[in-house]
Amino acid sequence: MDLEGGESDAGSGDDRDDDSNGAGQEGSFFVVAEILDYKGGAGPGKWEYLCLSEGYPDSEKTWEKEEALPEDLVREYREKVADEYQAGR
């Protein structure tokens, strides 16, 4: 499943000098290449997703709140996780 192309408006906490993609600035956008994991509790707005941003190394993965990510990207990731869970039963 291809998860590329999702944009997040959360900052990455990155203090690079070259911020041409806007990462690291509050309210800026960066492209989420892939959602890798999740954590959270019951209820809407309680989930966070471990994201790898396009053009960044694995060492700069960030946890992003669900509301900061595109709904379709989160939905695709959750469907993938559910499918993997069902296959493992």
C-alpha positions in Angstrom: 0.0 0.0 0.0 1.4 3.4 -1.0 1.2 6.0 1.8 3.2 8.7 0.1 1.9 12.2 -0.5 0.3 13.0 2.8 1.0 16.5 4.2 1.1 17.4 7.8 0.9 20.9 9.3 2.7 20.0 12.5 6.3 21.0 13.0 9.0 18.4 13.2 11.1 20.0 15.9 13.9 20.2 13.4 16.2 23.2 13.6 17.9 22.8 10.2 19.3 25.9 8.5 17.9 24.8 5.2 14.1 24.9 5.8 13.0 25.1 2.2 10.3 22.6 2.9 9.2 24.5 6.0 9.8 21.6 8.4 10.5 22.7 11.9 8.4 25.8 11.8 5.1 25.9 13.6 2.2 25.8 11.2 4.5 24.7 8.3 3.9 21.7 6.0 6.0 18.7 5.3 5.2 15.6 3.3 4.7 12.4 5.3 6.3 9.5 3.3 5.0 6.8 5.7 3.2 6.2 8.9 5.2 3.6 10.9 3.4 3.1 14.2 0.8 4.5 16.5 0.0 5.0 20.1 -2.8 6.5 22.1 -6.0 5.9 24.1 -9.7 5.7 23.6 -11.5 8.5 22.0 -11.0 10.9 19.1 -7.9 13.1 19.1 -6.1 10.8 21.5 -4.0 9.0 18.8 -0.5 9.8 17.6 1.3 8.3 14.7 5.0 7.8 14.2 5.8 9.5 10.8 8.7 9.5 8.5 8.8 12.7 6.5 9.9 12.7 2.9 13.5 13.7 2.5 14.4 13.0 6.1 16.4 10.2 7.6 14.9 7.5 9.9 16.6 9.2 12.8 14.2 12.1 12.4 10.9 10.3 12.7 8.3 12.3 14.7 5.1 11.5 16.6 2.3 13.6 15.1 -1.2 14.0 16.4 -4.0 12.5 14.3 -5.6 15.8 13.6 -2.4 17.1 12.1 -2.4 14.3 9.4 -4.6 13.9 6.3 -7.6 11.7 7.1 -7.0 9.5 4.1 -3.5 8.8 5.1 -4.6 7.8 8.6 -7.5 5.7 7.2 -5.1 3.8 4.9 -2.7 3.1 7.7 -5.4 1.9 10.0 -6.8 -0.4 7.3 -3.3 -1.8 6.7 -2.9 -2.5 10.4 -6.3 -4.2 10.6 -5.5 -6.3 7.6 -2.2 -7.4 9.1 -3.9 -8.2 12.4 -6.6 -10.3 10.6 -3.9 -12.1 8.7 -2.0 -13.0 11.9 -5.0 -14.6 13.6 
